[in-house]
């Protein structure tokens, strides 16, 4: 992997929702897969929003603050998730605001940011670049860095305060894929079960009811799924296509997620034998790490 300066950063294509109202915590808790109530204030959880069949519809990093909830989402996602919330809000005292036009986000490839306490909590707010930023410790590259959220009007000052070198989103994606870190949106996992695509980190089996929970409970009781996250590579340096069918001896055994050159993540059947020669959209590939390590 390419070496980066301590203050390398990448601007994140993002959208965002802000939830207020006295019922906001109970409402969101009943919509998604993780246990936001158990998080400290301030705190953050990663979570999936599922269909009644347990399939991924949305993914968010949800920041719990004293007076509101902030949902950090991929670019363009906020309107659709807000519409979903609108279908479920009946008597709940919840207000949903799309603040995508006001807030911006970036990822710092380390924890060396002025004002951040590396020994402190996972979520912190502090002054930076003439305003207050919200920061969360996130592993996007195989080692912990920081997601910073700030007013768009302060972006120039925030970037100046951080210093360092800007890296492209493609470089960030290559590092993520190389580290084997699943991303529901970038990998295109909508319509799949979280456990099939390496998103167990966004799950809690010990919280109250939520949309899709019945399916999650059945999977927990059964103990396994037919698919798992895997990392594939082409040893000859050929480009692996993203979001393509994976076949073994002509039989479809999975689908690739995002690709970074000759490496890609994949949703792959667990019964694929180790060392098998696969094809991703017609390009030869093999499993880069043992399948057991991808569970």
Sine and cosine of phi, psi and omega as CSV:
sin_phi,cos_phi,sin_psi,cos_psi,sin_omega,cos_omega
0.00,0.00,0.58,-0.81,0.01,-1.00
-0.90,0.44,0.65,-0.76,0.05,-1.00
-0.98,0.19,0.66,-0.75,-0.02,-1.00
-0.84,-0.54,0.46,-0.89,0.07,-1.00
-0.92,0.39,0.32,-0.95,-0.06,-1.00
-0.88,0.48,-0.42,0.91,-0.06,-1.00
-0.92,-0.38,0.43,0.90,0.13,-0.99
-0.88,0.47,0.61,-0.79,-0.03,-1.00
-0.60,-0.80,0.36,-0.93,0.03,-1.00
-0.69,-0.72,0.82,-0.58,0.10,-1.00
-0.95,0.32,0.75,-0.67,-0.10,-1.00
-0.99,-0.15,0.82,-0.57,0.16,-0.99
-0.90,0.44,0.89,-0.45,-0.21,-0.98
-0.63,-0.78,0.31,-0.95,0.29,-0.96
-0.67,-0.74,0.17,-0.99,-0.13,-0.99
-0.41,-0.91,0.54,-0.84,0.14,-0.99
-0.84,-0.54,0.54,-0.84,0.11,-0.99
-0.85,-0.53,0.79,-0.61,0.01,-1.00
-0.92,-0.39,0.77,-0.64,0.07,-1.00
-0.80,-0.61,0.05,-1.00,-0.03,-1.00
0.96,-0.29,0.45,-0.89,-0.13,-0.99
-0.91,0.41,-0.40,0.92,-0.03,-1.00
-0.99,-0.16,0.15,0.99,-0.14,-0.99
-0.85,0.53,-0.67,0.74,-0.07,-1.00
-0.93,0.35,-0.72,0.69,0.03,-1.00
-0.88,0.47,-0.64,0.77,-0.03,-1.00
-0.90,0.44,-0.79,0.62,-0.03,-1.00
-0.92,0.40,-0.60,0.80,0.04,-1.00
-0.84,0.55,-0.56,0.83,-0.02,-1.00
-1.00,0.06,0.08,1.00,-0.02,-1.00
-0.94,-0.34,-0.39,0.92,-0.20,-0.98
-0.75,-0.66,0.08,-1.00,-0.26,-0.97
-1.00,0.05,-0.27,0.96,-0.09,-1.00
-0.96,-0.29,0.14,-0.99,-0.11,-0.99
-0.98,-0.21,1.00,0.08,-0.01,-1.00
-0.92,0.39,-0.53,0.85,-0.01,-1.00
-0.89,0.45,-0.48,0.88,-0.01,-1.00
-0.99,0.16,-0.20,0.98,-0.01,-1.00
-0.97,0.25,0.51,-0.86,0.07,-1.00
-0.94,0.34,0.14,-0.99,0.10,-1.00
-0.86,-0.51,0.93,-0.38,0.02,1.00
-0.98,0.22,0.43,-0.90,0.03,-1.00
-0.29,-0.96,0.02,-1.00,-0.06,-1.00
-0.46,-0.89,0.60,-0.80,0.17,-0.99
-0.74,-0.67,0.49,-0.87,0.20,-0.98
-1.00,-0.02,0.61,-0.79,-0.07,-1.00
-0.45,-0.90,0.48,-0.88,0.13,-0.99
-0.97,-0.26,0.53,-0.85,0.17,-0.98
-0.95,-0.32,0.86,-0.51,-0.18,-0.98
-0.96,-0.28,0.32,-0.95,0.21,-0.98
-0.98,0.19,0.21,-0.98,0.08,-1.00
-0.84,0.54,-0.35,0.94,0.04,-1.00
-1.00,0.02,0.10,0.99,0.05,-1.00
1.00,0.10,0.15,0.99,-0.03,-1.00
-1.00,0.01,0.57,-0.82,-0.03,-1.00
-0.91,0.42,0.78,-0.63,0.15,-0.99
-0.94,-0.35,-0.68,0.74,-0.02,-1.00
-0.62,-0.79,0.36,-0.93,0.11,-0.99
-0.72,-0.70,0.64,-0.77,0.00,-1.00
-0.54,-0.84,0.45,-0.89,0.28,-0.96
-0.98,-0.21,0.88,-0.47,-0.16,-0.99
-0.95,-0.30,0.89,-0.45,-0.01,-1.00
-1.00,-0.09,0.82,-0.57,0.01,-1.00
-0.99,-0.14,0.88,-0.48,-0.01,-1.00
-0.83,-0.56,0.09,-1.00,-0.10,-0.99
-0.88,0.48,-0.66,0.75,-0.15,-0.99
-0.90,-0.44,-0.01,1.00,-0.02,-1.00
-0.28,-0.96,0.06,-1.00,0.18,-0.98
-0.87,-0.49,0.69,-0.72,0.03,-1.00
-0.90,-0.43,0.83,-0.55,-0.01,-1.00
-0.95,-0.31,0.92,-0.39,0.05,-1.00
-1.00,0.00,0.83,-0.56,-0.13,-0.99
-0.78,-0.63,0.28,-0.96,0.10,-1.00
-0.92,0.39,0.31,-0.95,-0.05,-1.00
-0.84,0.54,0.75,-0.66,0.08,-1.00
0.99,0.16,-0.01,1.00,-0.10,-1.00
-1.00,0.08,-0.48,0.88,-0.15,-0.99
-0.80,0.60,-0.72,0.70,-0.03,-1.00
-0.87,0.49,-0.65,0.76,-0.02,-1.00
-0.93,0.37,-0.65,0.76,0.03,-1.00
-0.93,0.36,-0.61,0.79,0.07,-1.00
-0.87,0.49,-0.62,0.78,0.03,-1.00
-0.91,0.42,-0.64,0.77,0.06,-1.00
-0.88,0.47,-0.72,0.70,0.02,-1.00
-0.84,0.54,-0.65,0.76,-0.04,-1.00
-0.87,0.50,-0.51,0.86,0.01,-1.00
-0.94,0.33,-0.44,0.90,-0.09,-1.00
-0.98,-0.20,-0.28,0.96,0.02,-1.00
-0.98,0.22,0.90,-0.43,0.01,-1.00
-0.90,-0.44,-0.97,0.23,0.04,-1.00
-0.96,-0.27,0.04,1.00,-0.05,-1.00
-0.92,0.39,0.63,-0.78,0.09,-1.00
-1.00,0.05,0.99,0.15,-0.06,-1.00
-0.66,-0.75,0.72,-0.69,0.11,-0.99
-0.88,-0.48,0.75,-0.66,-0.04,-1.00
-0.92,-0.38,0.83,-0.57,-0.03,-1.00
-0.83,-0.56,0.79,-0.61,0.10,-0.99
-0.99,0.11,0.93,-0.37,-0.05,-1.00
-0.93,-0.38,0.42,0.91,-0.03,-1.00
-0.86,0.50,-0.56,0.83,-0.02,-1.00
-0.97,0.25,-0.26,0.97,-0.06,-1.00
-0.98,-0.17,-0.55,0.84,-0.11,-0.99
-0.95,-0.31,0.52,-0.85,0.11,-0.99
-0.78,-0.62,0.29,-0.96,-0.04,-1.00
-0.63,-0.78,0.49,-0.87,0.12,-0.99
-0.56,-0.83,0.31,-0.95,0.06,-1.00
-0.91,-0.42,0.79,-0.62,0.11,-0.99
-0.99,-0.13,0.75,-0.66,-0.13,-0.99
-0.98,0.21,0.24,0.97,0.04,-1.00
-0.45,-0.89,-0.11,-0.99,0.08,-1.00
-0.95,-0.31,0.30,0.95,-0.04,-1.00
-1.00,-0.08,0.99,0.15,0.02,-1.00
-0.79,-0.62,0.73,-0.68,0.03,-1.00
-0.83,0.56,0.80,-0.59,0.01,-1.00
0.99,-0.17,-0.32,0.95,0.01,-1.00
-1.00,0.09,0.74,-0.67,0.07,-1.00
-1.00,-0.09,0.97,-0.24,-0.07,-1.00
-0.89,0.46,-0.41,0.91,0.03,-1.00
-1.00,-0.09,0.09,1.00,-0.07,-1.00
-1.00,-0.04,-0.27,-0.96,-0.06,-1.00
-0.93,0.37,0.18,-0.98,-0.06,-1.00
-0.93,0.37,-0.46,0.89,0.00,-1.00
-0.81,-0.58,0.76,-0.65,-0.02,-1.00
-0.61,-0.79,0.45,-0.89,0.15,-0.99
-0.86,-0.51,0.65,-0.76,-0.01,-1.00
-0.34,-0.94,0.26,-0.97,0.01,-1.00
-0.97,0.24,0.72,-0.69,0.06,-1.00
-0.35,-0.94,0.80,-0.61,0.08,-1.00
0.89,0.45,0.57,0.82,0.07,-1.00
1.00,0.06,0.10,0.99,0.03,-1.00
-0.44,-0.90,0.00,-1.00,0.02,-1.00
-1.00,-0.07,0.76,-0.66,0.07,-1.00
-0.94,-0.34,0.50,-0.86,0.15,-0.99
-0.98,-0.22,0.80,-0.60,-0.07,-1.00
-0.81,-0.59,0.63,-0.77,0.05,-1.00
-0.73,-0.68,0.65,-0.76,0.02,-1.00
-0.98,0.21,0.89,-0.45,-0.10,-0.99
-0.73,-0.68,0.67,-0.74,0.11,-0.99
-0.99,-0.15,0.97,-0.25,0.05,-1.00
-0.94,-0.34,-0.14,0.99,-0.15,-0.99
-0.75,-0.66,0.01,1.00,-0.11,-0.99
0.96,-0.27,-0.13,0.99,0.13,-0.99
-0.56,-0.83,0.45,-0.89,-0.14,-0.99
-0.93,0.38,0.74,-0.68,0.15,-0.99
-0.78,-0.63,-0.34,-0.94,-0.04,-1.00
-0.77,-0.64,0.72,-0.70,0.26,-0.97
-1.00,-0.05,0.80,-0.60,0.05,-1.00
-0.93,-0.37,0.71,-0.70,0.01,-1.00
-0.85,-0.53,0.76,-0.65,-0.16,-0.99
-0.42,-0.91,0.25,-0.97,0.04,-1.00
-0.93,0.38,0.70,-0.72,-0.02,-1.00
-0.84,0.54,-0.55,0.83,-0.03,-1.00
-0.92,0.39,-0.27,0.96,0.01,-1.00
-0.98,-0.18,0.11,0.99,-0.15,-0.99
-0.85,0.53,-0.71,0.70,-0.04,-1.00
-0.86,0.50,-0.67,0.74,-0.01,-1.00
-0.93,0.35,-0.61,0.79,0.03,-1.00
-0.90,0.44,-0.72,0.70,0.01,-1.00
-0.89,0.46,-0.62,0.78,0.03,-1.00
-0.91,0.41,-0.64,0.77,-0.01,-1.00
-0.93,0.37,-0.56,0.83,0.02,-1.00
-0.95,0.30,-0.68,0.73,-0.08,-1.00
0.94,0.34,-0.34,-0.94,0.07,-1.00
0.98,0.18,-0.38,-0.93,-0.13,-0.99
-0.86,-0.50,0.73,-0.68,0.07,-1.00
-0.99,0.13,0.77,-0.64,0.08,-1.00
-0.94,-0.34,0.54,-0.84,-0.07,-1.00
-0.95,0.32,0.31,-0.95,0.07,-1.00
-0.91,0.42,-0.53,0.85,0.04,-1.00
-0.89,0.45,-0.61,0.79,0.04,-1.00
-0.92,0.39,-0.64,0.77,0.05,-1.00
-0.89,0.45,-0.67,0.75,0.03,-1.00
-0.90,0.44,-0.66,0.75,0.01,-1.00
-0.88,0.47,-0.65,0.76,0.03,-1.00
-0.92,0.40,-0.66,0.75,0.01,-1.00
-0.89,0.47,-0.74,0.67,-0.02,-1.00
-0.90,0.43,-0.65,0.76,0.04,-1.00
-0.89,0.46,-0.51,0.86,0.02,-1.00
-1.00,0.07,-0.10,0.99,0.02,-1.00
0.96,0.28,0.52,0.86,-0.04,-1.00
-0.99,-0.14,0.87,-0.49,-0.04,-1.00
-0.97,0.26,0.59,-0.81,0.07,-1.00
-0.72,-0.69,0.89,-0.45,-0.12,-0.99
-0.85,0.53,-0.61,0.79,-0.07,-1.00
-1.00,0.07,-0.79,0.62,-0.06,-1.00
-0.89,0.45,-0.55,0.83,0.02,-1.00
-1.00,0.08,-0.20,0.98,0.02,-1.00
0.95,0.31,0.71,0.71,-0.08,-1.00
-1.00,0.01,0.13,0.99,0.04,-1.00
-0.84,0.55,0.70,-0.71,-0.01,-1.00
1.00,-0.08,-0.09,1.00,0.03,-1.00
-0.95,-0.31,0.25,-0.97,0.06,-1.00
-0.98,0.18,0.63,-0.78,-0.01,-1.00
-0.83,0.56,-0.63,0.78,-0.05,-1.00
-0.92,0.39,-0.34,0.94,-0.02,-1.00
-0.99,0.16,-0.29,0.96,-0.17,-0.99
-0.78,-0.62,0.46,0.89,0.13,-0.99
0.96,0.28,0.43,0.90,-0.02,-1.00
-0.94,-0.34,0.48,0.88,0.10,-1.00
-0.87,0.49,-0.44,0.90,0.00,-1.00
-0.89,0.45,-0.32,0.95,0.00,-1.00
-0.99,-0.14,0.26,0.97,-0.10,-1.00
-0.90,-0.43,0.54,-0.84,0.23,-0.97
-0.71,-0.70,0.78,-0.62,0.03,-1.00
-0.99,-0.13,0.13,0.99,-0.09,-1.00
-0.86,-0.52,0.42,0.91,0.01,-1.00
-0.93,-0.37,-0.01,-1.00,-0.02,-1.00
-0.97,0.24,-0.15,-0.99,-0.09,-1.00
-0.92,0.40,0.50,-0.87,0.12,-0.99
-0.39,-0.92,0.24,-0.97,-0.01,-1.00
-0.89,0.46,0.83,-0.56,-0.01,-1.00
1.00,-0.02,0.00,1.00,-0.09,-1.00
-0.90,0.43,-0.57,0.82,-0.04,-1.00
-0.86,0.52,-0.66,0.75,0.02,-1.00
-0.92,0.39,-0.65,0.76,0.01,-1.00
-0.89,0.45,-0.63,0.77,0.02,-1.00
-0.91,0.42,-0.63,0.78,0.04,-1.00
-0.90,0.44,-0.66,0.75,0.01,-1.00
-0.91,0.42,-0.63,0.78,0.03,-1.00
-0.89,0.45,-0.68,0.73,-0.01,-1.00
-0.92,0.40,-0.61,0.79,0.00,-1.00
-0.96,0.29,-0.51,0.86,0.12,-0.99
1.00,-0.01,-0.11,0.99,0.00,-1.00
-0.30,-0.95,0.20,-0.98,0.14,-0.99
-0.82,-0.57,0.17,-0.99,-0.01,-1.00
-0.99,0.14,-0.26,0.97,-0.05,-1.00
-0.83,-0.55,0.32,-0.95,0.07,-1.00
-0.48,-0.87,0.25,-0.97,0.07,-1.00
-0.97,0.23,0.70,-0.72,0.06,-1.00
-0.68,-0.73,0.29,-0.96,0.04,-1.00
-0.88,-0.47,0.82,-0.57,-0.07,-1.00
-0.93,-0.38,0.41,-0.91,0.08,-1.00
-0.54,-0.84,0.39,-0.92,0.15,-0.99
-0.94,-0.33,0.91,-0.40,-0.10,-1.00
-0.92,0.38,-0.32,0.95,-0.02,-1.00
-1.00,-0.02,0.07,1.00,0.03,-1.00
0.98,0.19,0.29,0.96,0.07,-1.00
-0.99,0.16,0.55,-0.84,-0.03,-1.00
-0.95,0.31,0.75,-0.66,0.07,-1.00
-1.00,-0.04,0.79,-0.61,-0.01,-1.00
-0.95,0.32,0.56,-0.83,0.05,-1.00
-0.99,0.11,0.53,-0.85,0.11,-0.99
0.79,0.61,0.72,0.69,-0.03,-1.00
-0.89,-0.46,0.41,-0.91,0.06,-1.00
-0.90,0.43,0.63,-0.77,0.10,-1.00
-0.95,-0.31,0.78,-0.63,-0.03,-1.00
-0.83,-0.56,0.46,-0.89,0.10,-1.00
-0.73,-0.69,0.91,-0.42,-0.05,-1.00
0.80,0.60,0.63,0.78,0.05,-1.00
1.00,0.08,-0.12,0.99,-0.02,-1.00
-0.99,-0.16,0.72,-0.70,0.02,-1.00
-0.95,0.32,0.84,-0.54,-0.04,-1.00
-0.84,-0.55,0.11,0.99,0.02,-1.00
0.21,-0.98,-0.21,-0.98,0.02,-1.00
-0.52,-0.86,0.66,-0.75,0.02,-1.00
-0.98,0.22,0.44,-0.90,0.13,-0.99
-0.99,-0.12,-0.77,-0.64,0.05,-1.00
-0.97,0.24,0.42,-0.91,-0.03,-1.00
-0.82,-0.57,0.60,-0.80,0.11,-0.99
-0.81,-0.59,0.99,0.12,-0.02,-1.00
0.95,0.32,-0.88,-0.47,-0.05,-1.00
-1.00,-0.09,0.23,0.97,0.08,-1.00
-0.83,-0.55,0.62,-0.79,0.01,-1.00
-0.51,-0.86,0.44,-0.90,0.19,-0.98
-1.00,0.00,0.35,-0.94,-0.08,-1.00
-0.44,-0.90,0.52,-0.85,0.25,-0.97
-1.00,-0.06,0.93,-0.38,-0.19,-0.98
-0.77,-0.64,0.63,-0.78,0.04,-1.00
-0.87,0.50,0.61,-0.79,-0.02,-1.00
-0.96,0.30,-0.35,0.94,-0.02,-1.00
-1.00,0.05,0.13,0.99,0.11,-0.99
-0.93,0.36,0.84,-0.55,-0.05,-1.00
-0.93,0.36,0.61,-0.79,0.03,-1.00
-0.88,0.47,0.71,-0.71,-0.02,-1.00
1.00,0.00,-0.02,1.00,-0.01,-1.00
-0.91,0.41,0.58,-0.81,0.08,-1.00
-1.00,-0.01,0.91,-0.41,-0.04,-1.00
-0.97,-0.23,0.18,-0.98,0.15,-0.99
-0.79,-0.62,0.77,-0.64,0.04,-1.00
-0.94,-0.34,0.97,-0.25,-0.07,-1.00
0.84,0.54,0.53,0.85,0.01,-1.00
1.00,-0.02,-0.07,1.00,0.01,-1.00
-0.98,-0.18,0.74,-0.68,-0.04,-1.00
-0.90,0.44,0.60,-0.80,0.01,-1.00
-0.43,-0.90,0.39,-0.92,0.11,-0.99
-0.72,-0.70,0.31,-0.95,0.03,-1.00
-0.96,0.27,0.81,-0.58,-0.11,-0.99
-0.97,0.26,-0.60,0.80,0.00,-1.00
-0.85,-0.53,0.40,-0.92,0.05,-1.00
-0.82,0.58,0.63,-0.78,-0.06,-1.00
-0.84,0.54,-0.60,0.80,-0.02,-1.00
-0.87,0.50,-0.53,0.85,-0.02,-1.00
-0.96,0.27,-0.27,0.96,-0.03,-1.00
-1.00,0.00,-0.09,1.00,-0.04,-1.00
-0.96,0.27,0.00,0.00,0.00,0.00
